[in-house]
C-alpha cells in the first residue's frame, strides 16, 4: 500500500486552491474522506501519563490517535510502512515514545506517533504479535514473533533471540511482572502439548512450561494482578471446551478454573483493573464484554450499547478505571461507567479498507462499498446520500459477513445488485442491499473473483473465477455465464485454458464481445463467451489486474498491470504502454475508470494514489491532494455517471470523493504547433546530427509542460522540453541523428499535459544521396 510523487503542475494547483475559502472549495479539485468510519481494532493502549491520549492499532489501517479520550481520531502513520498493527506499547517513563508491532516488524515513534521508523535489526521474523516493555528499564523490551521471543536492550535498535526452552515459537503474547521485570510470561498457543504458557525468571534467558491444571494449551491472553503478581489469569480455548478462564495464585505453578458465567464463550482478551485487581474484563468473540468483580470467580455480561459483539481489544484508563475502551471488528467503543454502558467512538477512525466501490445513479447518488476491515469480518455498506451517512447492508451475507470481492449494480434496476463473497460465490439483492440470497446454482466448487453484467440484456451476467494453489499455481479458473439473472450458471470457457480471471469487461455496443483480464494477459470472446482467444501482442505474461473499455469507441481498451497501464486501439489485438507520468517501474494499477461522457478522461487507482489522464492515457498527472498521508493505496474507483466530474476512490482508510471543477485545471493547457507539414533536415552523414526548429504555443489558460521524441530510423540526441505560460509561444529545437544511410521518414511526437501532436520528419543519411525533390508525405 505507498508512494510519494507530485508533479509541479499539481503542486501549482494545490497552491492555487489554498487561496480560496476552504468551505467553498471543500471537495473541489481535492479529495474529501466520506467514510464509512470504523474498522477492525487489534490493539488499544492509553497514555499512562495522559488519560486523554489513546492509541488504536488496526487491521490494515495502521495506528490512530485520539487526544480527547476517543471523541475524535486521526491517523498517525507517517513512516509506518506496514499497517496490520497487532500490538502497541508505551514506556511509562517516556509517554512520547511508542512502539508498534506489525506484520512488517517493530516500528518506533519518539513523538507520540507523529513519525515512525522501523527498528528490526536482528529480528528473524517480522510478524510481530506482541510487545512488552521493562517498567524499570524502558530501553529493554521484548517482541513476540512467529519465530519466538526477541529481546532488545537499546530501545529496539538491535534484537536477539531469547528462546531457550521454548518448544513452540509462535508467540502471541508477552507479559512482564511489574514488581520483578526479570519475570516474564509468554503464550505460544499452537504447539499442541508443547504450547500454552511459558515462564522466564531471568529476563528471557530461559523458559519453562507453566501449564499445570490447564485443560487446554491453546491460550489466548494472560494478565497479572499488579498488586499481587503471583496471581495470574489466562484465557484458553476457543469456546469449545466449556472452561474459558483459569487462575493461578502461585505464579503459574498451577491453574484452576475461574469462569462461572463464561461457559462455552470464546474469550480473546483479558484486562485487569489496575486500582482494584478483583475487577477483570473479558473480551469475547461474538458475545461482547464480560465483567468479574470477584477475582474471576463469577462473570456477567457488560454489553449494553455494544453494536459489535466480536471484541478483540480492551484498554483501561489507568487514572480513571471507570473509563474503558473496546475494539471490535467494526470499530471502537467507550464506556465511562465500568462497562455498564458503551457508546460508539469511531469519529475520524477510518480503517475499513475499501475493496470495492459501486455507484448507482440517483440524486444524490447511492453508494455501495465492500470493506475489508479485518481477518474474518467485512461486508457491504450503503450510503443513500452520497456518502453523508452509511449503514451496513449484510443480511444474508453470513454471520459475520465475509469479505466481498466484487459488486455489480443492474444499470436498469439500480435496486438490484450482485456481490461476490470470498469463498461463498455470488449473492443477489433485489431491495438495495437490505437482504441477500445465494445465486450460486452451477457455481459449485469454484471461487468467483469478478462479475460483469450485460449492458443491454441485464439478465445476462458473467463471473470470472480462479483459484491459486501453493506457489501461486493456478489450479483452475475461467468464466461462467448466467442468462437468467443469476438463478443458474454454466461454464463458458473454451480457449481460456484454465486462466485465473480477475476482471471482466463487456463491449457496450456489441455485448457479445467481452474481455477477460487474467494472470496471463487478456482473452477475448466475440460470441458471448462460448469461445475465447488470447489478444496479448505487447502484453504477454502480464498479470492483468483491471480492465476498462471506452464506452464510445469500444475498440479502445486499457489494462492495468503491475507495471503500469497498457492501451489497445484495435480491440485488444495489440497493446502498448501508456505510462507517461506514472511512477514506474512496478507501479501496480489496481483500478481504472473512464469518464462516460468524455472517454479521453480516465483515472488510475494505484499504490501511489490516483492519476488522471485527459488524453486517453498518453500522459498522466497525480491528483492526490486530500487523499491522506502515504501510502496512498487506491484499490477501487467509481465515477458518478450522472455527474462524471465526481469521482470516488476506495483506500486503506476510507472512501474519498472529489469533484473536478469545469473546466478541470488539468485541462487548461492547450498545445498548438506552428511548423511546416514536413520537417526536412536535408543530407547529412550518418552519425552526425541536424537541428530542427518549430514553434509551440499554449492557447489555453494553464501551464503547458511537454517533451519531444521520435521514432526510428532517427534517434533524438537532445531536445528542449518546454514549459509555457498561458498564451506563450516558444521555438523548440531538437537535434536528430540518422542511424542508417538512405532517405527515411518518421514521426516527431510532442507529448504534453495539454494534448499531443505529431509531425513528419524526413531526412537523408548520406551526402551522396540527395533527392531532386522532397518526397511527398507518406499516406
N, C-alpha and C positions, 0 to 999 in steps of 0.2 A: 502495500500500500503506500509514492514517496520521492517527489522530485521538486526541483527548485529553478524554474526557468521563466523569466519575464522579458518580454520584448520592450524595446524603447517606445514603440507605438502605444502599447498598453499602459506603460508607466505614465505616458503623457495623458492618456485618457483618465487614469486614476487621479492625477493632479487636477485635471480639469473638473472632474466631478466633485472634488473636495471644495470647490469654490461655490457650490450651490448649497442651499439649505438642506441638511440631512433628511428632514422629514419629506421634503418634496421629491428627493431622489432615492428614497429607500426602495431598493429592488430594481431601480432603473440603471441598466448597464453595470450592475453589481449584484452579487448573489446574496440572498437572504435565507437563513435557515427557517424552515416552517414546520419542523417536527417530523414524525411523532417523537415525543420525549420518552425516555426510559432506556432500557437495555439491560442485559444480564450483569448483575453486580457480583463480582467474585471475591472482593475483599473490601473491608472498611476499617478505618482507623481514625481516632480522634487525637488531635494535637494534645500531648499531656500537659502543656503549659498554657494552652489557649483553647478553652472549650468551644469557642465559636468556630474553630477551624476543623473541618472534617475532610478526609480524602476517601475517594472511592476508586477501586480498581475494577475494570470492566472486561468483559469477554469481547475483545476486538476494538474497543473504543479508547483504550489507553486509560489514563488517570484523569479524574475530575476532582476539583477542589471547591469546597464551599467555605466562605468566610463568615457566614451568618447562620450557622447551625442547621445547614441543609435547606435553607429557604431558597437559595439560588446556587447553581453550579456552573462552573466553567472548565473547559478543558485546559490541562497543563501538560502538554505533550511535546514541547519544543526539545528536540534532541532525542526523544524516545523513538526508536525505530521498530519496536515490536509492541503490539497493542493488546495482546492477550495477557492481562495482568493477573497473576494468581495470588500475589502476596504484597503487602505494604508494611513497612516497619519504620518507626521514628525513634531515634535515641532520646531518652527522657531528658538528658542534659543538654541536647542540641536540637531543639524542635525545628529549626530551619532546615535540618538535614533529613532527607527522606530516601529510603531505598524501595525499589520496586523489583519484585521477582516476576519474570515474564517467560514466554516461550522462546525468547532470544537471549536469556541470561539475566544478569543483575544490572540495573541502572541506578545511578546515584544522583541526587539533587542536593545542592547546598544552599538553595534559595527558595525553599518552600514549594518546590515543584515547578518553578518558572523555567528552569533549564535542567536537562538531564545529560548524563554521559554514561556509556557502558563501562562497567568495571568487571571484566570477565577473565582476566588473565589467570590461567591455571584451572579453570572450570573445564572438565571433560564432557559435561553435558550442559547445554544451555536451556534445557527445560527446567525452570526453577519453580517449585511448587510452594515453598515456604521459606521464611526468613526469621531469624531470631537475633537480637542484639543483647550483648552482655550489659546489664544495667549499671555495673560498676566500672566497666572499661568499654566505653561505646565504640572504640576503634575495633573491638573484637566482635565479629558477627559470624553467623552460621547460615548456610544455604542448604535446603533440602532439594535434591535434584533427582533425575531419573538414573543417575549414576552414584547415588549415595549422598552422604553429608560432606560439605566442604566448609573449611574454616578460613577466615581472614583475620589477621591481627593488625592490619593497617588500613582499616576503613574500606575494604574491598579492592584495594589496589592489586593484591595478589591473593590467590586462593590455593589451599592444599587439601587433598582428600583426607577425611577423618572417618574412615570406615572400618577400622579394625573391630571385628566381632559382629559386624552387620552381615547377616547371611541373605538378606533381601535389600537391594539397593534402590528400590523405587520408593523414595522417601517423600511423603506428602505433608508432614507436619513436624515442627520443632518447637519445643517449649523449654524455657530456662527457669530454674529455681531462682526466684527473686532474692532469696536470702543467702544462697550459696551458688553463684553463677557457674561454678565448675560442674554442677549437676544439671544434666540435660536429659530430656526425653524426646524420642523421635518415634514416628509411626511409619511403618513400611507395610501397607495392608495387603499386598498382592502376593505374598510369598508362601501361601499355604501354611504348613506347620512352621515355616521359617519367618513368617510375617509377624504382625502385631506391634506391641510396644517394646522399645529398647531403651535402656538407661545407661548413661555415662556419668561417672563421678570424677572424671579427670579432664573435663573440658573437651570432650570428644576424642580423647586419645584412644579409648577403647569402649566397647558397648557390650551389654549383656541383655538377653531377653528378660522381660518383666511381664509375663503373661499368665501367671498362676491364677486360676479361677475364672479367666475369661472364657466364655463359651465359644467365642469365635475370635480369630486373629485378624479379621477384616475390620480394622479400626479407622474411623473417620476423623476423630477430633479428640484432643486431650487438653485439659486445663488444670491449673494448680491453684489451690487455695492460697492467696498471698499472705494470709495471717498465720497459716499453718501448712507450710509447703510439703509436708509428708502426706497431705490429703490431696488426692488426685481424682479426676473424673474422666472417663473415657466413653465415647460414643462408638458402638460397634455395630457390625452387620448392616444389612440393607432393608430392614423391616420384615425380614423373612423368618427370623428365628425366635421372635417373641420377646427377647430381652435386649434392650437398646442402650441403656446407660449403666456403667459399672463404676464403683467407687473403691478407692484404695486409701487406707489410713496409715499405711506403712511404706510410703514412697515407692509404690509399685510392686512391693513384695508379694502382695496377694490382693485379689479383687472380689467384690461381691455385688450383686445387682442393686441398683438404686433407680428404679424406673417405674414405680407404680403410677399408672396413668399414661404410660408411653407404649403400651403393648402394641407390637407389630407396626410401629411407626419408624420411618427411615430418618434417623437423626443424622444431620450432616455437620452441624457445628454446635459447639458449646461455648458459652461465655459465663463469667462469674462476676458478681458484683464486688468491686474492689473494697468497698467500705462495709459490706455486710455479706461475707462469703457464704452464708447459708442460702443466699438467693442466687439461683442459676437460671439461665435461659437456654433453651434448646431450639435450634432451627431445624425444621424438618422438610423433607421433600414431599410436598403435596398436602401437608397438614398444618402448615403455618408455624407459629411460635408457641412453645410451651414454657411454663414457668414453675420453678420449685422454690419454696421459701423455707424448706426444712432440710437443706443439705442433700437434695436429690432423692429423698425417700418417697415423696409424692409430687406429682406433676399435674398441672391443669392447663387448658388452652388459654392463650393470651393473644387472640386473633382479631378482636373487634376492629374493623376498618381495613384489614388486610385484603385487598382485592386479589393479590397473588399469594398463594399458599405454598409455593415452592421457594423456600428461603435458603440461601446458600451462605450468607454473611451476616454477622451481628457485631455491633460495637456499642460499648457503654461509655458515656462521658464520665471521665474519672472524677471531676469535681462535682458532678451532679448526677448520680447514678439513676435518677428517675428518667433521665433522657437517654433513649436508646435509638439506634439506627439499625434498620434491617435492609438487606439487599436481596432481591429476588430475581426471577427470570425476566421480569418486565420493569424493573427499576428499584427505586429506593423508597423507604418508608421511615417515618419518625414517630416516636412515642415520647410524651412528656410526663407520663404517669406510670412508669414502671411496666410498660407493656400492656396496660389495660385497654388502651385505645391507640390506634395508629392512623396516621394521615399520609397520603402520598407526598413525596418530597422529590419530584422529578424536574422541577423548573430549571431549564438550562442543561439538563442531563440528557444529552443526545448521543446514545451509544447503541442505537438499534441495528446499525449495519444494513443499509438498504440494498437489497439484492436485485429487486425488480420494481419497475415503475410502469403503470398504465394509466392513461388519462382518457376519460370519457367526455366527449364534447358536450358541454352544457354551460349555462351561465348562472353562477360561477361553475368552473369545471369541477367534475368529480374525479378524485384521485384515488388510486389503489396502490398500495406498496406491499411488497413481500419483504419481510425483515429477516435478518439472520442474526438474531440477538444473542444467541448462545449455543451451547453444545446440544441441548435437547429441546429447545423451545424457540419457536419462531411464529410464523403465521402471517395473516393478511390484516392490514389496517386500511381504513377508508376515511376519506375526508370529502364531505359533500359541499364544502365551501372553499375550495381552492387551497386547502392547507391551513385554514383558520383553526380547525379542531379535528381531532382524529378519534376513531373508536375501532376496537378490534372487531373483525367480522370473520369468525373462525368456526362457527357452529357446524359440526360435521366434518371438520378437517382433522379431527383427532384430539385427544386429551393427554398431555398438552399438544397443541398443534405442531406439526412437523415443519421443517424448513420448506419453503416454497421456492421453486427454481424458475418458474415462468408464470406469467399472467397474460391472458388474451381476452380482449373485450369484443363482443359481437358489435360491429360498426352499425348494423341496422337496428339492433335492440340492445342499447348500452347497459340495460339491467341484467343481461346475460353475459356471464364471463366464465372463463375456464382457468383452472390453476393446476400446475404440475407440482405435486407434493413429493418431496425427496423420498424415494423408496416406496411411495404409495400410488404412483400413477397420476391419472387425470381426474380432477373433480370439477363439477359444474354447479354454478349457482344461477338461478333464474330470477332472483329477487335482490340484485345488487349486493350480493355477498352476505345477506342475513343468514342464509343457510346454504349448505353444500351437500352434494351427494356424489358418490363414486360414479365415474363414467369410464370404466375400465374393461368392459367386456371385449375380449380379444387381445388385451394387453398383458396377459398373464406372463409372469416371469421376465418382464422387460423393465428396464429403467428408463423412464422418459426424461429427456433433457430439454426439449424445446417444443414450441407449439406455433402453428400458423393457421389462420382462418382465411378461406377463400373470400376475396373482397366482393365478388359478385354473387356467389352462392354460399350463404353463411351456414348452411347445413354441412358444408364440406370443410373438414379440418385435417391437418397433417401433424403428426407427432414424430419428432426426432428422438431417437433412442441411442443408448450406448452404455457399455459397462467396461470399466477398466479392471483388469486383474493385477496381480503383483508385477511390479516393474513396468507399470503403465502399458501393459499388453492389453490390446482391445480384444476382449473375449467375444463380444457380439455387439451389434448395433444395427442401425438402419432407420427406415421410415415406415410409419403406419398411417393409414388413412381411414377417416370416418366420413360417410356420406349422409349420416342421419343425426347430426348434431351431437356426436359423441356417444350415442347409445351403443354402438358397436364399432370395432376397429378390425382392419385386416392389413396384413403386411404388404407393402408395395415397394419392393426392394431390389428388383432385378438390376444388376450392374453396379450396385453400391458396394459390393464385396465386403460386407461386414464393417462398415465405417461407423465411427462414433460421430453422431450428428448433433453438433452443439447449437446450430442455428438454422432457421429456415426462412426464406422469403419467397413471395409469390408475385409474379408479374401482374400488376393491377389491371392491365388492358387485356391480357391473354392469360387467364388464370391456370390454363393447362400447363403453362410454363412455370417452373419453380426451381429454386436453387437450394442446395444443402451445403452448409459450411461444415467441414469435417476435420478430423485430425490429419488429413492428407489432402488439403486443398478444397476446391469447390466441385460439386457434382450438379449436373443439370438434367431436368426431365422436361420434355415437351409434350407429354401425353398424360398429364395428371398423376405422375408418379409411377406409372406402370413400368417404366424403364429409365435408367439413369446412365450418364456417361460423364467422365471427368472433363472439366473445362479449366485447365490449370497451366496453360502456357504462361510462364513467368511466375507461377505461384506454386509449383510442385513442392511437396513435402512441407508446406507451411501449415501449421495448425491455425485454422480459421475460427476466431472467437465470436465474430459477429458479422452480419451482412446487412447492407442497406441497398435498396433499389430506387432509382429515380422514378417518381410517380408519373412524370410527363414523358420521359424518354426511357422506357424500361430496359433498353439495351445497355444503359449505363448503370453499373453496379460498383459498390465499394465493399471491400473485405477488410476487416480489422484483424490483425495478427499480432504476434509477439514482437514483430519487427516494424510495425507501423501499418499504414494504410496502403492498400493496393486498389487500383481502379481499372475497370474494364469498360470500353465503349462499344463492344461488339458482342454483347450477350454472354460474356464470360469466356469467349474463345481465346482471348489474350489479356494479360494483366501487366500493369506497370506500377512501380512505386509512385505514390503521391504523398510524399513526406516532407516537402519543403516547409520548414518552420517547426516541424515536430522535433522534439528532443529524441535523437536517435544515437546509437542503436539500442535495440532491445526495449523499445517503448511499447508496452502492451496496450492494445486498443480493445477495451472491453465492451464498448458501446458506440454505436453510430446512429445518428438521427438526421433526417433530411427535412428541410422546410417544404411542406406540401405545396405551397404557392410559388416559392422561388427555389427550385431544387438545386441551383448552383450554391445555395447556402446550406451548409451541413455542419454538424458538430461531432466531435470525437471525445468520448469519455476514456480517460487513460489513467495510468498510475502516476501521472504528473498533472492531473486536473483536466479541465475542459479546454479543448481547442476549437476554434471556429474557422471555417473557410467560406469565402464568398465567391470563389471562382472554381467550384466543382472539384475541390481537393488539390488544386495546383499549388496553393500556398495556405499556410495555417498560422493563426495567431492565438496565443493563450488568452483565455478570458476567465480569470480566476479570482478577481477581486471579491472579497467577502466569502470565499469558499472555505475559509478556515486555515489553520496552520498546517504545514506539511506533516505527514504525507497527504497528498491530495488524490487519494484513490477514488476514482469515479467508476462505479460498476454498472450504472444504468442511466439512460437518458430518455426523456419523452418530451414531445412538443405538443403544445395545445393547438389542435388543428383549427379551432375557431379563431385563435389569435396566435399565429406562428411566431410572433415576436417574443412570446413567453415560452421559456424552456425550463424543464425540471431535471435535476441531477440527483442521483442517489449515491451517497458516500458512506464511508465508515461510520459517520456520525448521524446523518440526518438526511432529509430531503431538502434540497436548496432550490430556490426559484430565482429566475432572472427575467426581466423584460427589457429587450433592447429597444432603444428609442428609434424613432423613424425620422430620418434615416439613421442607421446604426453608425456610430463614429468610425467603426472599422470599414464602412462602405464609402466614406467621404472621398478618399483619394481616387482620382481617375487618371489612367495612363493614356497619353496621346503621343504618337511618334511622327515626326516630320522627317521624311527621308525619301530618296528615290526608291522606286519599286524594287530595283535590283541594286545591291551594293557590290560593285565590281572593283577588285583591287589590282587587276592587271597582272602582267607577267612578273613573277619573282622566282628566284631559285628555291627549290625545296630545301627547307632547313632555315631559311631566313623568314622575315615577317613583314607585314604591311599594316599600316594603321587605317582604320575606317572610322568615320565620324558620322554621327546622326544626332538629331535633336529630340530630346524627351521633354514633354510638357505635362504638368499636373493641372488638369482642367477642373479638378474637384476642390473640396474645401478642407481636406485634412492633409497630413504629411504623407508624401509618397516616398516609399523606400523600395529599391529593387536591385536586381543584379542581372548580368547577361551571361549567356552560354551559347555554345554552338554544337552542331553535330559533325560527325566525320564527313568528309576526309580532312576537315580543318581541326586544329586544336587551338584553343584560346590560351595565349601566353599570359596576357594580362588584360584587364578591362575595368573601367571605372564602375563601381557600384554607384547608385545615385540616391540622393535624398533631397526631395524638393518640397518647399512650402507650397501652400495653395496658390495657384496661378503662376508659379515659377516655371522657367524653362532652363534647360542645361544641354550643352553639347557633350555627348558621351563619346569617348574614344576607346576603341578596342583594338588590340594587336592580334593578328591571326597568323598562323604558321601552317602552310600546306604540308601534309605528311606524305605526299607522293607527287610524282610528276603527272602532267596532263591537265585537262580542263574539268573542273568539278563544280558542283553546286550543292548547297546545303542550306539549312535553316539557322538563322541567328535568332535566339529566343531571349525575350525580355520577360523576366518574372518579377512581379511586384505585388504589393498589397492593394493595388488599385486596378488589377487586371493584368493580362498578359498579351504580348504581341510577338509576331514572327515576321522576319524579313528574309528575303532570299539573298544568299551570299554566293557570288561566282568568283572563282579565282583560277589562275593558271600557275601550275607548279613547275614550269620550265621556261626559261627565257626564249628558247628557240621555237616554242610552240605558241606563237602569237596569232590569235584568230583575226580574221579580217573584220569581224563584227562581233559584238557581244551576243552570245546565244540567247534565244528567246527564253522567257521564263517557262520552266517545265510545267506541264499540266498533269 
